[in-house]
Amino acid sequence: MKAQLVFAKKEVYADGSLTDIRIWEVRKSAAFPTGLKYAFYFIDPPPERKVIIGYDNHHGKGHHRHTGEAEEPTMAVSASAVLRQFRREVAEHLRQRRIELKGRP
């Protein structure tokens, strides 16, 4: 089974930073026991466009978190739990920058 994109969403914020959220359905395997592959990234505004926070579970590394240049393994219960954690962290970064969250006053 070829990976099939089942969800994709990009949001651009007032300062030009953005979130890129993608989830694919893949064949269940030892690497992807839930049958889902995901990539959630919060990216700096231009011109840098560096990853501020990222979570993914690509083949060979399993569940892990990116913070700047660093990577660390994470314990993931589900892709939805990781997505909730990612959204909390993005919201905190945006609050620190005094950037309004999408869909919230």
C-alpha positions in Angstrom: 0.0 0.0 0.0 1.4 3.3 -1.0 1.1 6.1 1.6 -2.2 8.0 1.1 -2.5 11.5 2.4 -5.7 11.7 4.5 -5.3 15.1 6.1 -3.3 18.2 5.3 -3.5 21.7 6.7 -1.3 24.8 6.6 -1.9 27.9 8.7 0.0 31.1 8.2 0.2 33.5 11.1 0.5 37.3 11.2 4.3 37.2 11.5 4.6 34.8 8.6 5.3 31.7 10.8 3.3 28.7 9.8 2.1 25.3 10.9 2.1 22.4 8.4 0.1 19.3 9.5 0.0 16.1 7.4 -1.2 12.6 8.2 -0.9 9.6 5.9 -2.5 6.2 6.0 0.1 3.5 5.5 0.3 -0.2 5.7 0.4 -1.4 9.3 3.9 -2.6 10.2 6.4 -2.7 13.1 7.4 0.9 12.1 3.8 2.0 11.8 1.7 -0.2 14.1 -1.4 2.2 13.9 -1.2 2.4 10.1 -0.6 6.2 10.3 2.4 8.3 9.5 2.4 12.0 10.5 4.4 15.2 10.3 3.5 18.2 12.3 5.8 21.3 12.0 5.8 24.9 13.3 8.1 26.9 11.1 9.8 30.3 11.5 8.7 33.3 9.4 10.7 34.2 6.3 13.5 34.4 5.5 14.7 31.8 8.0 11.9 29.2 7.7 13.5 27.0 10.2 11.6 24.4 12.2 10.8 25.7 15.7 8.8 22.6 16.8 8.2 19.4 14.9 6.8 16.0 15.6 6.9 13.1 13.1 7.2 9.3 13.0 9.0 8.6 9.7 10.4 5.2 9.0 13.7 4.4 10.8 13.3 6.9 13.6 9.9 6.3 15.1 8.1 8.9 17.1 10.3 11.9 17.7 10.3 15.6 18.4 12.3 18.4 16.7 13.2 21.6 18.6 15.4 23.7 16.4 18.3 21.5 15.2 17.8 18.9 18.0 15.8 15.7 17.8 14.6 13.5 20.7 12.5 10.4 20.8 9.0 10.7 22.2 6.5 8.3 23.6 3.4 8.6 21.5 0.0 7.1 22.5 -1.6 8.1 19.2 -1.2 10.6 16.4 -4.2 12.6 17.8 -2.4 12.8 21.2 0.8 14.0 19.5 -1.2 16.6 17.5 -2.9 17.9 20.7 0.6 18.3 22.3 1.9 20.0 19.2 -1.0 22.5 19.1 -0.5 23.3 22.8 3.2 24.1 22.2 2.5 26.2 19.1 -0.1 28.1 21.0 2.4 28.9 23.7 5.0 30.1 21.2 2.4 32.3 19.5 1.3 33.8 22.8 4.9 34.5 23.7 5.3 36.4 20.4 1.9 38.1 21.0 0.5 36.6 17.8 -3.2 35.9 17.6 -4.2 32.3 17.3 -6.3 31.4 14.3 -10.0 31.3 15.1 -9.6 32.9 18.5 -9.8 36.5 19.7 
